[in-house]
Amino acid sequence: MTIQITKEMIANEICGHLCGIAESVQCSPSPELDDKFVIIKDWDNGQPLTATWAVILKGYHSYGGDDRFPEKTKIPAFISNNWERAERMYMKIKGI
């Protein structure tokens, strides 16, 4: 059995993950755009992958909101500029 992972699926998963982070801080004071948040705890040799609040908001606003229709997610430049890194992020988020 072969599973095909599309660019839309990758973007949908990453943006959905960023959307979850954005929603989790709704009850807190608004972060500054350059504040950093951990996206993936064990990214590179045990070091975390971080993103600024500005990037998290871009992912939040790009998320289509439905895993059944990943093509509705807009693909932001921070994903499309490096598909290899995006695929690695997808695999880490999915636990693959």
Biopython code that builds the backbone (N, CA, C, O; Angstrom):
import numpy as np
from Bio.PDB.StructureBuilder import StructureBuilder

atoms = [
    (1, "MET", "N", (0.841, -1.175, 0.000)),
    (1, "MET", "CA", (0.000, 0.000, 0.000)),
    (1, "MET", "C", (0.888, 1.240, 0.000)),
    (1, "MET", "O", (1.852, 1.318, 0.762)),
    (2, "THR", "N", (0.569, 2.187, -0.836)),
    (2, "THR", "CA", (1.336, 3.423, -0.946)),
    (2, "THR", "C", (0.478, 4.581, -0.449)),
    (2, "THR", "O", (-0.704, 4.692, -0.773)),
    (3, "ILE", "N", (1.103, 5.429, 0.338)),
    (3, "ILE", "CA", (0.420, 6.635, 0.810)),
    (3, "ILE", "C", (1.097, 7.826, 0.159)),
    (3, "ILE", "O", (2.314, 7.987, 0.249)),
    (4, "GLN", "N", (0.313, 8.649, -0.488)),
    (4, "GLN", "CA", (0.854, 9.838, -1.132)),
    (4, "GLN", "C", (0.574, 11.040, -0.238)),
    (4, "GLN", "O", (-0.572, 11.315, 0.119)),
    (5, "ILE", "N", (1.640, 11.749, 0.117)),
    (5, "ILE", "CA", (1.515, 12.959, 0.919)),
    (5, "ILE", "C", (1.681, 14.143, -0.019)),
    (5, "ILE", "O", (2.711, 14.286, -0.677)),
    (6, "THR", "N", (0.668, 14.984, -0.076)),
    (6, "THR", "CA", (0.700, 16.131, -0.981)),
    (6, "THR", "C", (1.204, 17.382, -0.253)),
    (6, "THR", "O", (1.249, 17.429, 0.976)),
    (7, "LYS", "N", (1.573, 18.370, -1.027)),
    (7, "LYS", "CA", (2.001, 19.643, -0.449)),
    (7, "LYS", "C", (0.852, 20.287, 0.321)),
    (7, "LYS", "O", (1.075, 20.942, 1.339)),
    (8, "GLU", "N", (-0.361, 20.104, -0.157)),
    (8, "GLU", "CA", (-1.525, 20.642, 0.549)),
    (8, "GLU", "C", (-1.682, 19.988, 1.918)),
    (8, "GLU", "O", (-2.011, 20.659, 2.896)),
    (9, "MET", "N", (-1.448, 18.681, 1.986)),
    (9, "MET", "CA", (-1.537, 17.972, 3.270)),
    (9, "MET", "C", (-0.474, 18.478, 4.239)),
    (9, "MET", "O", (-0.747, 18.672, 5.424)),
    (10, "ILE", "N", (0.725, 18.689, 3.737)),
    (10, "ILE", "CA", (1.819, 19.187, 4.574)),
    (10, "ILE", "C", (1.475, 20.573, 5.112)),
    (10, "ILE", "O", (1.597, 20.823, 6.311)),
    (11, "ALA", "N", (1.049, 21.470, 4.233)),
    (11, "ALA", "CA", (0.704, 22.829, 4.649)),
    (11, "ALA", "C", (-0.463, 22.823, 5.621)),
    (11, "ALA", "O", (-0.459, 23.572, 6.598)),
    (12, "ASN", "N", (-1.463, 21.985, 5.365)),
    (12, "ASN", "CA", (-2.627, 21.904, 6.239)),
    (12, "ASN", "C", (-2.226, 21.470, 7.649)),
    (12, "ASN", "O", (-2.711, 22.030, 8.632)),
    (13, "GLU", "N", (-1.355, 20.491, 7.747)),
    (13, "GLU", "CA", (-0.927, 19.990, 9.060)),
    (13, "GLU", "C", (-0.115, 21.042, 9.811)),
    (13, "GLU", "O", (-0.347, 21.277, 10.996)),
    (14, "ILE", "N", (0.827, 21.668, 9.131)),
    (14, "ILE", "CA", (1.670, 22.686, 9.784)),
    (14, "ILE", "C", (0.819, 23.880, 10.205)),
    (14, "ILE", "O", (0.930, 24.349, 11.338)),
    (15, "CYS", "N", (-0.029, 24.375, 9.305)),
    (15, "CYS", "CA", (-0.868, 25.531, 9.640)),
    (15, "CYS", "C", (-1.877, 25.183, 10.727)),
    (15, "CYS", "O", (-2.189, 26.023, 11.572)),
    (16, "GLY", "N", (-2.387, 23.962, 10.715)),
    (16, "GLY", "CA", (-3.290, 23.517, 11.776)),
    (16, "GLY", "C", (-2.589, 23.482, 13.122)),
    (16, "GLY", "O", (-3.176, 23.844, 14.142)),
    (17, "HIS", "N", (-1.338, 23.049, 13.130)),
    (17, "HIS", "CA", (-0.531, 23.016, 14.355)),
    (17, "HIS", "C", (-0.313, 24.445, 14.868)),
    (17, "HIS", "O", (-0.451, 24.703, 16.064)),
    (18, "LEU", "N", (0.023, 25.356, 13.977)),
    (18, "LEU", "CA", (0.228, 26.754, 14.360)),
    (18, "LEU", "C", (-1.079, 27.386, 14.828)),
    (18, "LEU", "O", (-1.077, 28.218, 15.735)),
    (19, "CYS", "N", (-2.183, 26.998, 14.220)),
    (19, "CYS", "CA", (-3.496, 27.488, 14.627)),
    (19, "CYS", "C", (-3.787, 27.050, 16.065)),
    (19, "CYS", "O", (-4.308, 27.833, 16.859)),
    (20, "GLY", "N", (-3.455, 25.816, 16.393)),
    (20, "GLY", "CA", (-3.647, 25.322, 17.753)),
    (20, "GLY", "C", (-2.832, 26.105, 18.764)),
    (20, "GLY", "O", (-3.309, 26.400, 19.859)),
    (21, "ILE", "N", (-1.605, 26.442, 18.400)),
    (21, "ILE", "CA", (-0.763, 27.251, 19.285)),
    (21, "ILE", "C", (-1.382, 28.630, 19.477)),
    (21, "ILE", "O", (-1.447, 29.136, 20.598)),
    (22, "ALA", "N", (-1.836, 29.236, 18.385)),
    (22, "ALA", "CA", (-2.448, 30.575, 18.463)),
    (22, "ALA", "C", (-3.688, 30.550, 19.349)),
    (22, "ALA", "O", (-3.896, 31.455, 20.157)),
    (23, "GLU", "N", (-4.500, 29.531, 19.201)),
    (23, "GLU", "CA", (-5.720, 29.443, 20.002)),
    (23, "GLU", "C", (-5.420, 29.175, 21.469)),
    (23, "GLU", "O", (-6.192, 29.573, 22.341)),
    (24, "SER", "N", (-4.315, 28.509, 21.748)),
    (24, "SER", "CA", (-3.987, 28.186, 23.144)),
    (24, "SER", "C", (-3.562, 29.402, 23.956)),
    (24, "SER", "O", (-3.578, 29.355, 25.186)),
    (25, "VAL", "N", (-3.186, 30.480, 23.298)),
    (25, "VAL", "CA", (-2.775, 31.689, 24.028)),
    (25, "VAL", "C", (-3.829, 32.792, 23.977)),
    (25, "VAL", "O", (-3.541, 33.936, 24.328)),
    (26, "GLN", "N", (-5.037, 32.466, 23.549)),
    (26, "GLN", "CA", (-6.090, 33.466, 23.436)),
    (26, "GLN", "C", (-6.437, 34.128, 24.767)),
    (26, "GLN", "O", (-6.780, 35.309, 24.792)),
    (27, "CYS", "N", (-6.354, 33.399, 25.855)),
    (27, "CYS", "CA", (-6.727, 33.950, 27.163)),
    (27, "CYS", "C", (-5.588, 34.729, 27.806)),
    (27, "CYS", "O", (-5.770, 35.316, 28.873)),
    (28, "SER", "N", (-4.437, 34.745, 27.184)),
    (28, "SER", "CA", (-3.274, 35.461, 27.698)),
    (28, "SER", "C", (-3.192, 36.827, 27.031)),
    (28, "SER", "O", (-3.864, 37.078, 26.030)),
    (29, "PRO", "N", (-2.370, 37.704, 27.586)),
    (29, "PRO", "CA", (-2.139, 38.969, 26.883)),
    (29, "PRO", "C", (-1.510, 38.694, 25.511)),
    (29, "PRO", "O", (-0.748, 37.741, 25.353)),
    (30, "SER", "N", (-1.831, 39.525, 24.534)),
    (30, "SER", "CA", (-1.313, 39.321, 23.179)),
    (30, "SER", "C", (0.205, 39.393, 23.157)),
    (30, "SER", "O", (0.795, 40.351, 23.657)),
    (31, "PRO", "N", (0.840, 38.373, 22.573)),
    (31, "PRO", "CA", (2.303, 38.407, 22.451)),
    (31, "PRO", "C", (2.745, 39.467, 21.442)),
    (31, "PRO", "O", (1.967, 39.899, 20.592)),
    (32, "GLU", "N", (3.987, 39.867, 21.553)),
    (32, "GLU", "CA", (4.593, 40.753, 20.558)),
    (32, "GLU", "C", (4.889, 39.926, 19.312)),
    (32, "GLU", "O", (5.078, 38.715, 19.416)),
    (33, "LEU", "N", (4.935, 40.549, 18.138)),
    (33, "LEU", "CA", (5.154, 39.820, 16.887)),
    (33, "LEU", "C", (6.483, 39.090, 16.836)),
    (33, "LEU", "O", (6.610, 38.092, 16.127)),
    (34, "ASP", "N", (7.484, 39.571, 17.578)),
    (34, "ASP", "CA", (8.780, 38.902, 17.555)),
    (34, "ASP", "C", (8.984, 37.933, 18.723)),
    (34, "ASP", "O", (10.067, 37.362, 18.857)),
    (35, "ASP", "N", (7.970, 37.733, 19.571)),
    (35, "ASP", "CA", (8.054, 36.724, 20.625)),
    (35, "ASP", "C", (8.153, 35.345, 19.995)),
    (35, "ASP", "O", (7.505, 35.072, 18.984)),
    (36, "LYS", "N", (8.961, 34.475, 20.590)),
    (36, "LYS", "CA", (9.175, 33.142, 20.017)),
    (36, "LYS", "C", (8.433, 32.076, 20.823)),
    (36, "LYS", "O", (8.307, 32.165, 22.045)),
    (37, "PHE", "N", (7.951, 31.073, 20.105)),
    (37, "PHE", "CA", (7.234, 29.947, 20.691)),
    (37, "PHE", "C", (7.838, 28.659, 20.156)),
    (37, "PHE", "O", (8.302, 28.609, 19.017)),
    (38, "VAL", "N", (7.830, 27.617, 20.979)),
    (38, "VAL", "CA", (8.329, 26.311, 20.557)),
    (38, "VAL", "C", (7.253, 25.650, 19.696)),
    (38, "VAL", "O", (6.105, 25.500, 20.112)),
    (39, "ILE", "N", (7.650, 25.266, 18.503)),
    (39, "ILE", "CA", (6.737, 24.594, 17.573)),
    (39, "ILE", "C", (6.893, 23.077, 17.686)),
    (39, "ILE", "O", (5.908, 22.342, 17.753)),
    (40, "ILE", "N", (8.145, 22.625, 17.704)),
    (40, "ILE", "CA", (8.452, 21.198, 17.851)),
    (40, "ILE", "C", (9.563, 21.089, 18.885)),
    (40, "ILE", "O", (10.627, 21.686, 18.719)),
    (41, "LYS", "N", (9.324, 20.328, 19.954)),
    (41, "LYS", "CA", (10.287, 20.258, 21.064)),
    (41, "LYS", "C", (11.609, 19.619, 20.660)),
    (41, "LYS", "O", (12.673, 20.164, 20.952)),
    (42, "ASP", "N", (11.555, 18.480, 19.999)),
    (42, "ASP", "CA", (12.779, 17.762, 19.619)),
    (42, "ASP", "C", (12.958, 17.868, 18.112)),
    (42, "ASP", "O", (12.566, 16.967, 17.370)),
    (43, "TRP", "N", (13.544, 18.956, 17.665)),
    (43, "TRP", "CA", (13.681, 19.199, 16.235)),
    (43, "TRP", "C", (15.031, 18.761, 15.698)),
    (43, "TRP", "O", (15.090, 17.911, 14.809)),
    (44, "ASP", "N", (16.105, 19.316, 16.211)),
    (44, "ASP", "CA", (17.433, 19.050, 15.672)),
    (44, "ASP", "C", (18.381, 18.729, 16.817)),
    (44, "ASP", "O", (18.770, 19.619, 17.573)),
    (45, "ASN", "N", (18.751, 17.470, 16.945)),
    (45, "ASN", "CA", (19.636, 17.024, 18.029)),
    (45, "ASN", "C", (19.115, 17.449, 19.395)),
    (45, "ASN", "O", (19.879, 17.906, 20.245)),
    (46, "GLY", "N", (17.816, 17.298, 19.599)),
    (46, "GLY", "CA", (17.205, 17.638, 20.869)),
    (46, "GLY", "C", (16.869, 19.103, 21.056)),
    (46, "GLY", "O", (16.259, 19.477, 22.058)),
    (47, "GLN", "N", (17.256, 19.935, 20.109)),
    (47, "GLN", "CA", (16.953, 21.364, 20.188)),
    (47, "GLN", "C", (15.550, 21.628, 19.630)),
    (47, "GLN", "O", (15.118, 20.949, 18.699)),
    (48, "PRO", "N", (14.840, 22.608, 20.192)),
    (48, "PRO", "CA", (13.489, 22.885, 19.699)),
    (48, "PRO", "C", (13.488, 23.718, 18.416)),
    (48, "PRO", "O", (14.439, 24.441, 18.119)),
    (49, "LEU", "N", (12.410, 23.595, 17.679)),
    (49, "LEU", "CA", (12.151, 24.465, 16.538)),
    (49, "LEU", "C", (11.224, 25.558, 17.045)),
    (49, "LEU", "O", (10.161, 25.266, 17.594)),
    (50, "THR", "N", (11.613, 26.805, 16.868)),
    (50, "THR", "CA", (10.793, 27.913, 17.333)),
    (50, "THR", "C", (10.310, 28.749, 16.158)),
    (50, "THR", "O", (10.866, 28.698, 15.060)),
    (51, "ALA", "N", (9.270, 29.512, 16.416)),
    (51, "ALA", "CA", (8.746, 30.447, 15.422)),
    (51, "ALA", "C", (8.271, 31.691, 16.144)),
    (51, "ALA", "O", (7.871, 31.637, 17.307)),
    (52, "THR", "N", (8.319, 32.792, 15.454)),
    (52, "THR", "CA", (7.833, 34.036, 16.038)),
    (52, "THR", "C", (6.305, 34.050, 16.015)),
    (52, "THR", "O", (5.667, 33.296, 15.280)),
    (53, "TRP", "N", (5.749, 34.918, 16.829)),
    (53, "TRP", "CA", (4.301, 35.074, 16.862)),
    (53, "TRP", "C", (3.778, 35.500, 15.489)),
    (53, "TRP", "O", (2.675, 35.113, 15.103)),
    (54, "ALA", "N", (4.547, 36.284, 14.758)),
    (54, "ALA", "CA", (4.147, 36.716, 13.419)),
    (54, "ALA", "C", (3.973, 35.512, 12.490)),
    (54, "ALA", "O", (3.012, 35.458, 11.722)),
    (55, "VAL", "N", (4.891, 34.549, 12.553)),
    (55, "VAL", "CA", (4.795, 33.341, 11.718)),
    (55, "VAL", "C", (3.605, 32.498, 12.163)),
    (55, "VAL", "O", (2.880, 31.953, 11.331)),
    (56, "ILE", "N", (3.405, 32.392, 13.469)),
    (56, "ILE", "CA", (2.259, 31.623, 13.977)),
    (56, "ILE", "C", (0.953, 32.221, 13.466)),
    (56, "ILE", "O", (0.048, 31.486, 13.070)),
    (57, "LEU", "N", (0.850, 33.544, 13.473)),
    (57, "LEU", "CA", (-0.366, 34.197, 12.970)),
    (57, "LEU", "C", (-0.555, 33.965, 11.472)),
    (57, "LEU", "O", (-1.683, 33.811, 11.006)),
    (58, "LYS", "N", (0.549, 33.939, 10.714)),
    (58, "LYS", "CA", (0.438, 33.641, 9.274)),
    (58, "LYS", "C", (-0.128, 32.236, 9.069)),
    (58, "LYS", "O", (-0.997, 32.026, 8.223)),
    (59, "GLY", "N", (0.373, 31.276, 9.852)),
    (59, "GLY", "CA", (-0.148, 29.916, 9.773)),
    (59, "GLY", "C", (-1.603, 29.842, 10.193)),
    (59, "GLY", "O", (-2.399, 29.136, 9.574)),
    (60, "TYR", "N", (-1.952, 30.568, 11.244)),
    (60, "TYR", "CA", (-3.328, 30.615, 11.741)),
    (60, "TYR", "C", (-4.277, 31.129, 10.657)),
    (60, "TYR", "O", (-5.344, 30.556, 10.437)),
    (61, "HIS", "N", (-3.888, 32.197, 9.990)),
    (61, "HIS", "CA", (-4.751, 32.799, 8.975)),
    (61, "HIS", "C", (-4.750, 32.020, 7.659)),
    (61, "HIS", "O", (-5.618, 32.235, 6.813)),
    (62, "SER", "N", (-3.795, 31.129, 7.484)),
    (62, "SER", "CA", (-3.739, 30.321, 6.262)),
    (62, "SER", "C", (-4.495, 29.006, 6.400)),
    (62, "SER", "O", (-4.821, 28.371, 5.397)),
    (63, "TYR", "N", (-4.774, 28.594, 7.625)),
    (63, "TYR", "CA", (-5.376, 27.285, 7.872)),
    (63, "TYR", "C", (-6.795, 27.229, 7.339)),
    (63, "TYR", "O", (-7.610, 28.111, 7.609)),
    (64, "GLY", "N", (-7.083, 26.171, 6.570)),
    (64, "GLY", "CA", (-8.419, 25.984, 6.005)),
    (64, "GLY", "C", (-9.427, 25.480, 7.008)),
    (64, "GLY", "O", (-10.630, 25.669, 6.825)),
    (65, "GLY", "N", (-8.956, 24.834, 8.077)),
    (65, "GLY", "CA", (-9.846, 24.417, 9.144)),
    (65, "GLY", "C", (-10.500, 23.066, 8.995)),
    (65, "GLY", "O", (-11.321, 22.704, 9.837)),
    (66, "ASP", "N", (-10.179, 22.301, 7.967)),
    (66, "ASP", "CA", (-10.829, 21.022, 7.776)),
    (66, "ASP", "C", (-9.844, 20.020, 7.198)),
    (66, "ASP", "O", (-9.363, 20.195, 6.078)),
    (67, "ASP", "N", (-9.540, 18.966, 7.956)),
    (67, "ASP", "CA", (-8.586, 17.958, 7.505)),
    (67, "ASP", "C", (-9.094, 17.164, 6.294)),
    (67, "ASP", "O", (-8.299, 16.549, 5.584)),
    (68, "ARG", "N", (-10.397, 17.176, 6.059)),
    (68, "ARG", "CA", (-10.931, 16.462, 4.892)),
    (68, "ARG", "C", (-10.654, 17.202, 3.599)),
    (68, "ARG", "O", (-10.672, 16.602, 2.524)),
    (69, "PHE", "N", (-10.390, 18.529, 3.693)),
    (69, "PHE", "CA", (-10.153, 19.335, 2.506)),
    (69, "PHE", "C", (-8.885, 20.157, 2.669)),
    (69, "PHE", "O", (-8.956, 21.383, 2.760)),
    (70, "PRO", "N", (-7.708, 19.498, 2.709)),
    (70, "PRO", "CA", (-6.468, 20.239, 2.938)),
    (70, "PRO", "C", (-6.158, 21.260, 1.845)),
    (70, "PRO", "O", (-5.400, 22.203, 2.074)),
    (71, "GLU", "N", (-6.736, 21.078, 0.672)),
    (71, "GLU", "CA", (-6.474, 22.014, -0.425)),
    (71, "GLU", "C", (-7.044, 23.403, -0.140)),
    (71, "GLU", "O", (-6.696, 24.359, -0.834)),
    (72, "LYS", "N", (-7.906, 23.536, 0.857)),
    (72, "LYS", "CA", (-8.450, 24.855, 1.223)),
    (72, "LYS", "C", (-7.460, 25.670, 2.044)),
    (72, "LYS", "O", (-7.648, 26.873, 2.228)),
    (73, "THR", "N", (-6.407, 25.024, 2.536)),
    (73, "THR", "CA", (-5.377, 25.742, 3.273)),
    (73, "THR", "C", (-4.503, 26.500, 2.293)),
    (73, "THR", "O", (-4.017, 25.935, 1.313)),
    (74, "LYS", "N", (-4.305, 27.784, 2.563)),
    (74, "LYS", "CA", (-3.369, 28.573, 1.753)),
    (74, "LYS", "C", (-1.964, 28.140, 2.144)),
    (74, "LYS", "O", (-1.714, 27.844, 3.312)),
    (75, "ILE", "N", (-1.050, 28.097, 1.194)),
    (75, "ILE", "CA", (0.318, 27.680, 1.491)),
    (75, "ILE", "C", (1.176, 28.931, 1.649)),
    (75, "ILE", "O", (1.533, 29.572, 0.661)),
    (76, "PRO", "N", (1.511, 29.280, 2.906)),
    (76, "PRO", "CA", (2.310, 30.487, 3.125)),
    (76, "PRO", "C", (3.763, 30.296, 2.681)),
    (76, "PRO", "O", (4.248, 29.170, 2.570)),
    (77, "ALA", "N", (4.438, 31.401, 2.433)),
    (77, "ALA", "CA", (5.817, 31.376, 1.932)),
    (77, "ALA", "C", (6.764, 30.667, 2.881)),
    (77, "ALA", "O", (7.702, 30.018, 2.418)),
    (78, "PHE", "N", (6.561, 30.763, 4.201)),
    (78, "PHE", "CA", (7.491, 30.106, 5.114)),
    (78, "PHE", "C", (7.447, 28.590, 4.968)),
    (78, "PHE", "O", (8.359, 27.904, 5.430)),
    (79, "ILE", "N", (6.413, 28.056, 4.339)),
    (79, "ILE", "CA", (6.344, 26.623, 4.038)),
    (79, "ILE", "C", (6.878, 26.363, 2.632)),
    (79, "ILE", "O", (7.738, 25.502, 2.446)),
    (80, "SER", "N", (6.380, 27.094, 1.651)),
    (80, "SER", "CA", (6.732, 26.813, 0.257)),
    (80, "SER", "C", (8.178, 27.155, -0.086)),
    (80, "SER", "O", (8.700, 26.662, -1.086)),
    (81, "ASN", "N", (8.830, 27.980, 0.714)),
    (81, "ASN", "CA", (10.228, 28.319, 0.445)),
    (81, "ASN", "C", (11.183, 27.167, 0.738)),
    (81, "ASN", "O", (12.310, 27.167, 0.243)),
    (82, "ASN", "N", (10.759, 26.192, 1.527)),
    (82, "ASN", "CA", (11.633, 25.069, 1.867)),
    (82, "ASN", "C", (10.777, 23.827, 2.108)),
    (82, "ASN", "O", (10.411, 23.529, 3.245)),
    (83, "TRP", "N", (10.462, 23.105, 1.030)),
    (83, "TRP", "CA", (9.596, 21.939, 1.136)),
    (83, "TRP", "C", (10.253, 20.797, 1.910)),
    (83, "TRP", "O", (9.550, 20.020, 2.556)),
    (84, "GLU", "N", (11.574, 20.674, 1.862)),
    (84, "GLU", "CA", (12.241, 19.609, 2.618)),
    (84, "GLU", "C", (12.041, 19.817, 4.114)),
    (84, "GLU", "O", (11.728, 18.873, 4.839)),
    (85, "ARG", "N", (12.223, 21.062, 4.577)),
    (85, "ARG", "CA", (12.009, 21.369, 5.992)),
    (85, "ARG", "C", (10.535, 21.184, 6.343)),
    (85, "ARG", "O", (10.215, 20.660, 7.410)),
    (86, "ALA", "N", (9.640, 21.608, 5.460)),
    (86, "ALA", "CA", (8.206, 21.462, 5.707)),
    (86, "ALA", "C", (7.820, 19.990, 5.832)),
    (86, "ALA", "O", (7.002, 19.628, 6.679)),
    (87, "GLU", "N", (8.407, 19.149, 4.992)),
    (87, "GLU", "CA", (8.119, 17.715, 5.074)),
    (87, "GLU", "C", (8.634, 17.141, 6.390)),
    (87, "GLU", "O", (7.965, 16.316, 7.012)),
    (88, "ARG", "N", (9.810, 17.571, 6.811)),
    (88, "ARG", "CA", (10.344, 17.135, 8.114)),
    (88, "ARG", "C", (9.420, 17.562, 9.253)),
    (88, "ARG", "O", (9.157, 16.791, 10.176)),
    (89, "MET", "N", (8.931, 18.807, 9.175)),
    (89, "MET", "CA", (7.995, 19.295, 10.193)),
    (89, "MET", "C", (6.732, 18.440, 10.202)),
    (89, "MET", "O", (6.250, 18.057, 11.268)),
    (90, "TYR", "N", (6.205, 18.145, 9.044)),
    (90, "TYR", "CA", (5.004, 17.324, 8.905)),
    (90, "TYR", "C", (5.216, 15.965, 9.578)),
    (90, "TYR", "O", (4.372, 15.490, 10.337)),
    (91, "MET", "N", (6.356, 15.359, 9.281)),
    (91, "MET", "CA", (6.654, 14.034, 9.845)),
    (91, "MET", "C", (6.765, 14.095, 11.374)),
    (91, "MET", "O", (6.276, 13.201, 12.065)),
    (92, "LYS", "N", (7.397, 15.133, 11.898)),
    (92, "LYS", "CA", (7.530, 15.287, 13.359)),
    (92, "LYS", "C", (6.159, 15.514, 14.010)),
    (92, "LYS", "O", (5.839, 14.903, 15.030)),
    (93, "ILE", "N", (5.357, 16.398, 13.408)),
    (93, "ILE", "CA", (4.049, 16.694, 13.966)),
    (93, "ILE", "C", (3.164, 15.454, 13.965)),
    (93, "ILE", "O", (2.440, 15.202, 14.929)),
    (94, "LYS", "N", (3.222, 14.682, 12.888)),
    (94, "LYS", "CA", (2.413, 13.473, 12.757)),
    (94, "LYS", "C", (3.012, 12.288, 13.523)),
    (94, "LYS", "O", (2.345, 11.267, 13.690)),
    (95, "GLY", "N", (4.248, 12.410, 13.987)),
    (95, "GLY", "CA", (4.892, 11.320, 14.704)),
    (95, "GLY", "C", (5.308, 10.172, 13.800)),
    (95, "GLY", "O", (5.317, 9.012, 14.215)),
    (96, "ILE", "N", (5.650, 10.501, 12.569)),
    (96, "ILE", "CA", (6.045, 9.472, 11.589)),
    (96, "ILE", "C", (7.544, 9.332, 11.591)),
    (96, "ILE", "O", (8.090, 8.522, 10.842)),
]
sb = StructureBuilder()
sb.init_structure("model")
sb.init_model(0)
sb.init_chain("A")
sb.init_seg("    ")
for serial, (resi, resn, name, xyz) in enumerate(atoms, 1):
    if name == "N":
        sb.init_residue(resn, " ", resi, " ")
    sb.init_atom(name, np.array(xyz, "f"), 0.0, 1.0, " ", f" {name:<3s}", serial, name[0])
structure = sb.get_structure()
